[in-house]
Amino acid sequence: MSEDEKNPAREVITDYAQSHFRYFRTADGTVYAQKNRHPVARPIRSQGTTGSHRQELMVGLFRDGRGVFNGTALKEALDLIEALALFEDVQPVHIRVAPGFDGATWLDLGRADGQSVRIHPTGWEITVPDPREVCWRRTQLTGELPLPAKDTDGKGIDLLMRLCNFATAETECLAIAWLIGCLGPSVPVPAPFLTGPQGAGKSTGGRMLVRIIEGMSGDLRRAPKDEENLITAVAAGWVTALDNLSHMTPDLSDAMCCVVTGAENVKRALFTDGDVFRLGYRRPLLLTGIDVGVLRADLAERLLPLRLERPRVRRTEAELWTEYAEVLPVILGSLLDLTVKVRAVKAETPTDLRMADFGHLCAQLDAATGLGALTAYRASLDDLNDDVIEGDLLAQTALRYAGTMEPGAEQRMTSTEWLHCLSRLYAGEDSRPLPKGWPTTGKVLSDRLKRLQPTLAARGVVIESGRTNGGRYIEMTRASGLPSHEQQAF
């Protein structure tokens, strides 16, 4: 009788698993299994029908002649392995992009052999990462990327710009900056919003940008109906692209802000009384649409408008995507070359931008290439401020009131007094009715003005709140020495 026949099945499975796999836990307590010398990790409790650790363990036992085991033995073995792994060191898992040792970052190519790209300011290379440096987590949204081409001499960027219908050179350099930002795991990047007339190829352009990072299986999706579905989709991939937005609800707007700059969601674990699990996320986001209606100020600060124009010559989908697939290795190689070049230079970080990390990236891109990305980014934010003001009657009224003040003057009132003042100014001598959505209480007005602070500040109107012995107050200050276009905004 062999030793395997003498030992209980669960011990055979446990011994085999520990000799062929590495088990570790993440900060939230999830236990992962990683095949020896392979960077891809799978949660051992995954109940997926394809590619689960349970399946790869069963296949390995069968192919190595250890036998076929029933579900009870597998469950008991995995229960023990999970308990033992909770005492191992903590290590994070990553989707698509990950930080590495010595200032390097990694790009998962989604290949079965585990080959990935190591990006460092001194260069990039294709290799299999050390499992203790990088653990990749893959989902059904993780597509395969081609092996990037070497020595492209930058022609891949030109090929990409020829395939896309960007309206201006400024738009092109902002798209390039966003793609470089997508390769950085710690750099929050604004969400590109592809706009343009009907037939400008917004959806096609969005797919092209996404597929540089996510592979040919990457695609656009319809906007989810609620925040929970959005978070679920975002957490399962790296770049999330939402197509054909025609309306932006306040809840969806707030959720998108969280996706861009990062947030954490806590939910009750299924089939438990009180246990919870944490879901942290910060992902690159891309949007397409002709118009989303009224933009909220906090989302506008996190957007990157990319305008497209209608192509002069139309091509079939088959021709276009066949060419794109052929040149994708060159495009990816050129992007990696440019990323290395950008990371090798130093630049000052703009201190006046909400997305300061992306502003710093644009400054690095300018230092490396002279494209003028930072100037283009500032101009895009200025245009978005105009859009916010045009769609917000309260912002327009606040600017009208500030226009009656002397430069450098301050005005302090309670929120209720401000509500009466701005309402009278909007109604005018004709006492026209207040519009739908106008603040109805001082508290609502205070909250709205807080959201509009960055937008109004960009037009030289500073809104601050505080408290004195007499209670809370809101103070409006008109900056002195405003540029002419700021004064005209009043």
N, C-alpha and C positions, 0 to 999 in steps of 0.2 A: 504493500500500500504506500503510495507516495505521500510526501509531507503535506501537499495541498489537500489530499483526501482526508488526512487526519485532522487538519485545522478546520475550524468553522469557516463557512463561506465569507462571513464578514471580515475575518482576519486576513484571508487570502486577498480580498478586494482592498483592504486597508494597506497591506504591505505593498501590493502592486501600485496603488495610487501614490503612496509616499515615495516610492522609488522612481516613478516616471513623471511626477508633477510636483510643482512647488505651490504651496498653499500659503496665503497671506490674507490680511484683512485691511480694509480701508478705514478712514476715520469714522465713518458712520456705522462700522461694525459688520459690513457686508464681507463675506469670505469669498475669495476668488481662487481659481485654479489656473496655473500657468504651466504648460508643458515645458519640460526641461529644454533650455537653450532656445526658447521661442518667446517672442515678446507679447503675444496675444493672450489676454486673460479672460476667463469666463466665470461668471458667478456660479457657485456650485448649486445654488437653489433655483437656477433658471429652469422654468418649466416649458421653455420653447420647444417647438416640434422639430426644429432643425438646429444643429450646431450647439447643443447644450453640452455641459460638462458630463452629465450623466450618460449621454450618448457616446461621447468620445471615450469615456471610461469603459463602457460595455464593449465597444468595438476593439479597443486595445486589448482587453482581457481575452476576447475571442480569437483575435489574430495571433496573439502570442501563446495560444494553446492553454490558457488558464481555465477555460470553460465558459459556459453560459450560466448566469446567475439570476435568481428571481428578484422581484422588486423589494422584498423584505430585507434580503441580505444587502442590497445596494443602499437601501435607506439607512440601515443600522450602521453601515460603514461610513456613509457620508455624514451622519449625525456625529460620529466620533471624530472624523476629520475636521468638521466644522468647529467642534469644541476645542480641539487642539490648536487650530489656527487662530483662535481668539487670543492666544498667548504669544503669537508671533509679532514681529515688528509691523508697524503701520506703513502702508505704501499706497499712494494714490493711483488711480487708473485714469486714462485720458482717451478722448475721442479725437482722432485726426491730428491734433497739434498738441505738443507737450514740451515742457521745459526739460533740459538735460543738464549734464555736468559742464562746468567751466564756461558758463555763459552761452551754451549752445541751445538750440531748439530743434525739435524733431517734427517731421511730417510723415504721417502714416500713409503709405501708398495703397493700403487695403489689399495687399497681395497675400496669397496663402503661404508663401515662403517667409513672410515677415520682413522683407526688405523695406527699408524706410530711408528717408533723407535726413541727414544731420546737417543743420545749417549753423554756421559759425562765422563771425566777422572775418575769419581768415579764408573761408571757402566753404563749399558744400560737397558732400559725398553720399553715395548710395551704399548702405550697409545694413546689417541686422543689429539692432541695438541690444546692449546688455539688458537682460530682463530686470535686473535690479536698478537700472537707470530709468527705463521707460516700460510701462505696462500699458498696452493698447487694449481698449475696450471697443468691441465692434457690435453694431446693430444691423438691422436690415437696411438702414439708411447709409451705411458705410460702403460706398462704391469703390471700385478699383481704379487707381490712377496709372497711366503709362509711366515707364521709366523715363525721367526727364533727360533731354538731350544735353550733351556737353558742348562747350565752345560754339555757342549760337551767335555770338557777336551782337546780341541785342535784337536780332531780326524777328524773334518771336513777338516782341511787343508791337513792332510795326504790323505784323500779320494780324494780331488781335485787333488793333485799331482799324485795320482795313475791313475786317469782318463786321465790326460793330459800327453803328451809325451815330456816333457821338457828334454833337452839333459844333463844339468848339474845342480848341486845344486845351483850354482850362478844364473842361469836362474830362478830357482824356487823362490829364495828369492826376485829377482827383480819383478817377477809377483805378489808376495804377497805385496810388497811395493806399487806397482801400484794400486792394489785393495783397500788398505787402503787409498791411496791418493784420489781415486774416491769418498770416503765417506766424504771428506772435501770440503766444498763449496768455500773456499778461497785459496786452494792449487793448483797451476798449476802443472800438472803432465805431463811428457813426454809421447809421443805416443808409445805404444809397437808396434814393427814391428816383427810379427811372421814369421820366415824364417826356411828353412830346405829343405831337398830333397823332390822330388815328392812322395806323399804318406805318408808324416810325420804327416798328420792330422792337418795342419795349420788352415784350416777353422773350423774344429771341435773344436780345442783348443780355437780359437777366440770366437766361440759361447759360450763355457763354461765360459770363463771369463766375457763376456758381460752379460750373463744371471744371474750371481750372483747379478748384480746391476739392471738389467732391467727386470728380470723375464723370464719365458719360452717363451714368445712371442718375446723377443729380438733376433735380427738376424743381419747377415752381409748384406751389400749392395754393389752394384757396385759403383765404383767411379763416381761422377757426371761429366758432361762434362764441366761445368764452375763454377766459384766462386759463382755466385748467387744461383744456385741450391744446392751447398754445404752448404752455409750459411742457406738456408731455412730448409734443413734437420737437421742441427746442432741445430738450435734454437728451434726445436720442440721436442727435446729429451735431454737426459743427456749424455749417452755414444754413440758416433757415431763410427761404425765399418765398414771399407771399405775392401772389399775382393778382393783377386787375382790381386793386382796391378802389372802391367808389364811395366808401363811407368809413368814417373812423369814429367809433363810439368812445366816450370817455374812458370806459373800463379797458378797451383794447388799447387805447393810447397809453394809459398808465402801464399796462402790461408790457408794451413794447419798450417803454423807457427802462423798465426793470431788466428786460432781456439785453439791452445794449450795454448798460453800465453794471449789471450784476445784481442778483438778489438771491434769497433763499426761501424755499417754501417748505413748511412742515405739515405733514399729513399723518393721520392715524394709519398704522400698518394694518393690512387686511387680516382678518381672522384673529385679531387680538383685542383685548379689552382696553388697554391703555398705552400700549407701545406705539411709538411714532417713528417715522423715518424722515430724514432731511434731504431735500433736493435742491442743491445749489446750481446755479446756471448763470453764465454770461457768454453769449454767443454772437458772432457776426450775423446781422440781419439785413435782408435785401427786400425792397418793395418795388412794385411796378404799378402804374395806374395813370390815368389822364388827370384826375383831380380827386383829392380825398376830402374836399370841402374845407371846413374850418379846422385849422391846425392849432393845437394847444401849445403854449410857449415852451413847456418843458420838453415836449417831443420835438419841436422845431430845433432846439439846441442839439438834438441827437440825430438829426437827419443830414444827408449829404445829397443834394439834388443833382442828378445827372440828366441833362436834357439830350434827347435824340432827335434826329431829323429823318424825314422820309427818304429812303434810298432812291437814287436816280434809276438804277437798274434792278429789276426784280429777279430773284433766283428761286428755284424750287427748293423745298425743304431737304429733299434727298441730296441735292448737289451741295447745299450749304453745309449740312452736317457731315457729309463725307469728307469735305475739305477740312472742316474743323477737327475731326478725329485724326486726320493725317498730320496736321500741324500742332496738335495739342502737346506732344512731347517737346517741340521746339518752344512753344509759348511758355510751358512750365519751366523749362531750362533757363530761358531768358529772365523769367520772373525771379527764379532763385539767384541768378547772377546779380540782378539788380538789388535784391534783398541783401545779399552779402555786401555789396558796395555801399548801400545805405547804412547798414548797421556799423560799418567800419568808420564812419565819419561822426564827428561831434557837432552838436548844434545846441543853441539855447532853447529852453522850453518857454513858449509863450505863457505868460501868467494871467492873461485876460480872457482865455477861452475856457469854456466849460469842459470840453473834451481836450484837456491839456496834453494827454499822451498822444492823441492823434495829431494835434498841432505840432508837437515835437517831432513826430514822424515826418510830417510835411516839411518841417525845417531841415531835417536830415536829407530828405529827398532833394530839396533845393540845393543844399550844399554839395550833394553828390552829382547832380545833373543840371541844375540851373533851370528847372522847369517852371518855377513860380507856383508851386502847389499851395504854399501857405497863403499867398495873396489870393489865390482862387478860392481857398477855403473860407477866408474872411469875407470875400464878396458873396459867397453862397449863403453864409449865415446872415448877411445883411439883407439879401433878397428874402430869406425865410422870415426875418423880422417884419418886413413889409407885408408878407402874406398873413402873418399872425395879426398885425394891426388892421389890415383890410377886412379880416373876418371877425374882429372883436370890437363891438360898439363901445364897450367900456374902456378899452385901450384908447380908442379914438377920442372919447370924451375926456379922459385923463390928460391926453396930449393937448387938447383944446384948452383945458383949464390951465395947464402949465404954460401955454402960450400967452396967457394974460399976465403971467408973473414976470418980474424983472430978472434978468440973468443973475444967478447966484442967490436968489431969494428963496426963503423957506416958508412953508405954510403947514401949521400943525393943528389937527382937529381930531375929535373922536371918530370912530368908524361910522357911527350914526350920523354925525354932522357931515361927514364926507358923502354919505349916501344921499342925504337931502341936497347937498350942494351939486353933486354930479348929476343927480336926477333932474334938478331944475335946469341945469345947463343943457342936458340932452333934450328935454321937453321944449325949451325955448319959449318965446313969447306966445307961440300958437298952442302951447300946452299939448303937444302931440303925445299920444300914449306911449308908455315905455314898452320896449320890444320884449318878446318872449325870451326868457332866460336872464333878464336883467336882475341884479341882486335885489332881494326883498328885505334883507336885514343887514345890519352893520357887520355881523359876523360873516355872512356870505360875501359881502363886499371885501372885507379884510382878507379872506381866503383867496378871492379872485385876484386881488392886487398882489398878493404874495407870488402867485403863479406868473403874473405879468412883470415881476420885478426885472428879470434879465432883458426882456423885450423893451420895456420903458427905459431902462438904463442905457441901452444901445442908442436911444434917441435923446439922451441927455436929461432924463427925468428919473431922479432917484427916489424910491419909495422905501421908507424905513418905519418900523414900529417900535414902540417902547412903552414904558409905564412910569408914571409919576404919582405923587400923592393924590392927584385928582383922578387917577385911573389910567386906562390904556389910551394910547393915541397913535395916529398914523401921520407921518410927516412926509410931505412932498417937497423936493428940492429941485429947482431948475439949474442945471450946470451953467457956468459962465463960459463964454468963449466957444460956443458951439459952432461946428462947421455949418456952412450955408444950407446943405441939404437937411441937416437936423432941424434948423430953424423953420424951413419950409414945411416940415412934417407937422408943425403946430397949426 
